[in-house]
Amino acid sequence: MLETLRWKNDQLEMIDQRVLPNQFNYLSFHSAIEVAEAIRSMVVRGAPAIGCAAAYGIALEAKKNSHLDKPDFLAALEEGWQILSKSRPTAVNLFWALKRMRQAWNTVSATYSYQIAHALLEEAHRILQEDICNNRKMGALGAELLKDGAHVLTYCNAGALATAGHGTALGVIRSAIWAGKRISVISAETRPFLQGARLTAWELNQDQIPVTLITDNMIGHLISKGEVDAIIVGADRVAANGDVANKIGTYMVAVLAKRHNIPFYVASPCSTFDLDILEGNLIPIEERPIEEIANLDEYQWSLGKIKMRHFAFDVTPRDLITAIITEKGIIHQLTQENIFKLIAQ
Amino acid sequence: MLETLRWKNDQLEMIDQRVLPNQFNYLSFHSAIEVAEAIRSMVVRGAPAIGCAAAYGIALEAKKNSHLDKPDFLAALEEGWQILSKSRPTAVNLFWALKRMRQAWNTVSATYSYQIAHALLEEAHRILQEDICNNRKMGALGAELLKDGAHVLTYCNAGALATAGHGTALGVIRSAIWAGKRISVISAETRPFLQGARLTAWELNQDQIPVTLITDNMIGHLISKGEVDAIIVGADRVAANGDVANKIGTYMVAVLAKRHNIPFYVASPCSTFDLDILEGNLIPIEERPIEEIANLDEYQWSLGKIKMRHFAFDVTPRDLITAIITEKGIIHQLTQENIFKLIAQ
């Protein structure tokens, strides 16, 4: 199985997702600030993977400072926590994981810093393992929704690379294939970071799952030609009413799906739900550097003096979503009541 | 005024649109086969500009062979005509211009080849001049539709660079600005050839028209945030019922416009109407090399072994189009009857 993040030689290693598929290599991380920078610069991306990375960021900071007195140690943790919390604003798994890590250090009964550090590393390992388990559960549940022979369109990368393993949206596709269904995938390239072209196509190709790559603006044409049977995407934050923030462009895919009566599924673990946010338009939407729009590495195709906007996410209202697949079950009718019933328990 | 094509030193010169905005230079052409290759490789693109280029392709072929006997001369013209007709399949202006050139050589009363060649060059000049005039007329008519202060989204490049000058969609915007309206433009980059990022943004910037560049998948977000007041695009072929083939992705923009009740205008000269094609799904849609999806120049970001599709156009059904602006008038209600009444007369 592809390990997006791994604990090795007493440090965190993560696949450098900025250079895939041309290069496949792991980078090492030793502190909260290093992990925060990796999240910000998209060495690691995808809501669940960001959550796992942040958890290890705290664990690394604890390990690094475990020789300190408890007050100094806790101050260092607090500082690392603050830095990590400011790395990216939209994916709620970051805050969910940080909250869990804080709970861990608040509740552990330990005399010495190194004991707390040990407990925090255990908690990070647990978060990673739970993520994989949850993806497997979502996969098994969601696989039922995909028909044998289906052409399934996915957007961005909600795969193993966006999680600790198996994936959310791609996890459902993987599980459907394990269940014996013949599924072929259409991957939209997902500008500007090209997660679909660089990550999803690569990841599926590694598993020998049939994949066809298109540009984002071809989705409407393919749907109108009847070449898409279902759509499945991940999520960066789900509001209490079922609105979903996900990679920029998801909204347009959902609107097209609605016009053509194609099921539009979201695969999202409970950790991606934010029950404190009542509806999607209250979710903070990250704006990223405009250089990411105008360049690819050294290659620049737009004049520097042109004004640009770079929104990293958009919001898909619940009325466009056929169902949300979670590890606890599938929510077909997206109401606040149904969501609370499943998620808050 | 920006001259996309020009006749200079007894040869055709065209701006090399593959290298804008990083380089601005003209290339020279001397035969039908050279012009056909320029159309195929997108040195020149945009339906009206392709029509003008094809007309000059015939004129160049005539000039090159004007020393031949009339039968050999006409055979050379025929061969050039066939080569040009196979350069690209979707934009109907190519076939419209070629038909006009054939009519010109069929109807001219001339004894010698060089006289026919002269008449064909005159006809090419007329096609170019008419294109500019028609764009100015469309501009003046269409300008009425844009409100002072409007944020207008355009897609691909339907500007001076897509025509002999002034532009179709951007011509309407230019004319509105000349009429004293404050218009700001949102340009979607338009993958994979990046006509929006490389051509529209550059062209508007040259004219100091405010422009903001986004990726194609941000259109839905901006529309949903109320940041788009109107949409205007060009066309590659309009069917007899009012369905419009245009750059891939246009359909998705029109679907989003409909959902948010934003006017969606098409600016299209009569030469882009194909009254022989009853509806949009009968329009041939070009598929182009997949390398254009996976690379930008030398820079490659997708694995070569991944399957890809590259559709160059899609079809927007007439029910999504608020009005089509032509040089003869604006068609608000898109019916075959209204279209024939205006265009066929």
Boltz contact constraints between the chains, C-beta under 6 A:
constraints:
  - contact:
      token1: [A, 21]
      token2: [B, 303]
      max_distance: 6.0
  - contact:
      token1: [A, 191]
      token2: [B, 215]
      max_distance: 6.0
  - contact:
      token1: [A, 191]
      token2: [B, 217]
      max_distance: 6.0
  - contact:
      token1: [A, 192]
      token2: [B, 215]
      max_distance: 6.0
  - contact:
      token1: [A, 194]
      token2: [B, 301]
      max_distance: 6.0
  - contact:
      token1: [A, 197]
      token2: [B, 301]
      max_distance: 6.0
  - contact:
      token1: [A, 197]
      token2: [B, 302]
      max_distance: 6.0
  - contact:
      token1: [A, 198]
      token2: [B, 301]
      max_distance: 6.0
  - contact:
      token1: [A, 201]
      token2: [B, 306]
      max_distance: 6.0
  - contact:
      token1: [A, 212]
      token2: [B, 307]
      max_distance: 6.0
  - contact:
      token1: [A, 213]
      token2: [B, 306]
      max_distance: 6.0
  - contact:
      token1: [A, 213]
      token2: [B, 308]
      max_distance: 6.0
  - contact:
      token1: [A, 214]
      token2: [B, 309]
      max_distance: 6.0
  - contact:
      token1: [A, 215]
      token2: [B, 191]
      max_distance: 6.0
  - contact:
      token1: [A, 215]
      token2: [B, 192]
      max_distance: 6.0
  - contact:
      token1: [A, 216]
      token2: [B, 216]
      max_distance: 6.0
  - contact:
      token1: [A, 216]
      token2: [B, 217]
      max_distance: 6.0
  - contact:
      token1: [A, 217]
      token2: [B, 191]
      max_distance: 6.0
  - contact:
      token1: [A, 217]
      token2: [B, 216]
      max_distance: 6.0
  - contact:
      token1: [A, 217]
      token2: [B, 248]
      max_distance: 6.0
  - contact:
      token1: [A, 217]
      token2: [B, 249]
      max_distance: 6.0
  - contact:
      token1: [A, 218]
      token2: [B, 248]
      max_distance: 6.0
  - contact:
      token1: [A, 218]
      token2: [B, 311]
      max_distance: 6.0
  - contact:
      token1: [A, 220]
      token2: [B, 251]
      max_distance: 6.0
  - contact:
      token1: [A, 220]
      token2: [B, 252]
      max_distance: 6.0
  - contact:
      token1: [A, 221]
      token2: [B, 311]
      max_distance: 6.0
  - contact:
      token1: [A, 221]
      token2: [B, 314]
      max_distance: 6.0
  - contact:
      token1: [A, 248]
      token2: [B, 217]
      max_distance: 6.0
  - contact:
      token1: [A, 248]
      token2: [B, 218]
      max_distance: 6.0
  - contact:
      token1: [A, 249]
      token2: [B, 217]
      max_distance: 6.0
  - contact:
      token1: [A, 251]
      token2: [B, 220]
      max_distance: 6.0
  - contact:
      token1: [A, 252]
      token2: [B, 220]
      max_distance: 6.0
  - contact:
      token1: [A, 252]
      token2: [B, 252]
      max_distance: 6.0
  - contact:
      token1: [A, 255]
      token2: [B, 255]
      max_distance: 6.0
  - contact:
      token1: [A, 255]
      token2: [B, 256]
      max_distance: 6.0
  - contact:
      token1: [A, 255]
      token2: [B, 259]
      max_distance: 6.0
  - contact:
      token1: [A, 256]
      token2: [B, 255]
      max_distance: 6.0
  - contact:
      token1: [A, 259]
      token2: [B, 255]
      max_distance: 6.0
  - contact:
      token1: [A, 296]
      token2: [B, 299]
      max_distance: 6.0
  - contact:
      token1: [A, 299]
      token2: [B, 296]
      max_distance: 6.0
  - contact:
      token1: [A, 299]
      token2: [B, 299]
      max_distance: 6.0
  - contact:
      token1: [A, 301]
      token2: [B, 194]
      max_distance: 6.0
  - contact:
      token1: [A, 301]
      token2: [B, 197]
      max_distance: 6.0
  - contact:
      token1: [A, 301]
      token2: [B, 198]
      max_distance: 6.0
  - contact:
      token1: [A, 302]
      token2: [B, 197]
      max_distance: 6.0
  - contact:
      token1: [A, 303]
      token2: [B, 21]
      max_distance: 6.0
  - contact:
      token1: [A, 306]
      token2: [B, 201]
      max_distance: 6.0
  - contact:
      token1: [A, 306]
      token2: [B, 213]
      max_distance: 6.0
  - contact:
      token1: [A, 307]
      token2: [B, 212]
      max_distance: 6.0
  - contact:
      token1: [A, 308]
      token2: [B, 213]
      max_distance: 6.0
  - contact:
      token1: [A, 309]
      token2: [B, 214]
      max_distance: 6.0
  - contact:
      token1: [A, 311]
      token2: [B, 218]
      max_distance: 6.0
  - contact:
      token1: [A, 311]
      token2: [B, 221]
      max_distance: 6.0
  - contact:
      token1: [A, 314]
      token2: [B, 221]
      max_distance: 6.0
